[in-house]
Structures are given as C-alpha cells and as structure tokens.
Amino acid sequence: MRTGTQYTGTVNRRNSLRVFTHSWPQNWHVIWYVVPVSPRAGAPQLEWSVEVERANTEHATYWVNVRNLTDFDAQFEMRYAIMNI
C-alpha cells in the first residue's frame, strides 16, 4: 500500500468545494479521504464524497466533493491510499 496527500486547501464555512485529480492508472485501487487540519473540537467538521470518471482506457479521474459543516473556514488535506501496489 502507498499513501500520500494530493491536495491541501480551505473550504469556507458552510460551503462546498470540488477538487479533481486526473491521470490515475485505471488498474489501481485508490481510496480517497479528507482530513481537517484546523482543530475545532466538539463536532464533525467535514463530509466528503468521491465520484469517478473513466477518462480513457488507461486512466481515471477522481472528483472529490468536500462540504464544511461548521461556521468556520476549515483547512484540510485530501489524502489517498493505493491498495494494490
């Protein structure tokens, strides 16, 4: 397994952000997750979903939708884990 951070950003309070990342080999099993890096104790800060586009016969594009659940701007990292390497 290989892990890493693909993107670091900020999503404004009570707002959403959509990030895409492209040219991932289609035969890789990639898991995406979002982790807040601005501490704010007491409740969940972010929720996310992932959509996949098969760009061509060899590559995939991932669309990661991040939603801020708080009244504060939230910094986050968009991380990945490649399960079959």
Secondary structure, 3 states (H helix, E strand, C coil): CEEEEEEEEEECCCCEEEEEEEEEECCCCEEEEEEECCCCCCCCCEEEEEEEEECCCCEEEEEEEEEECCCCCEEEEEEEEECCC
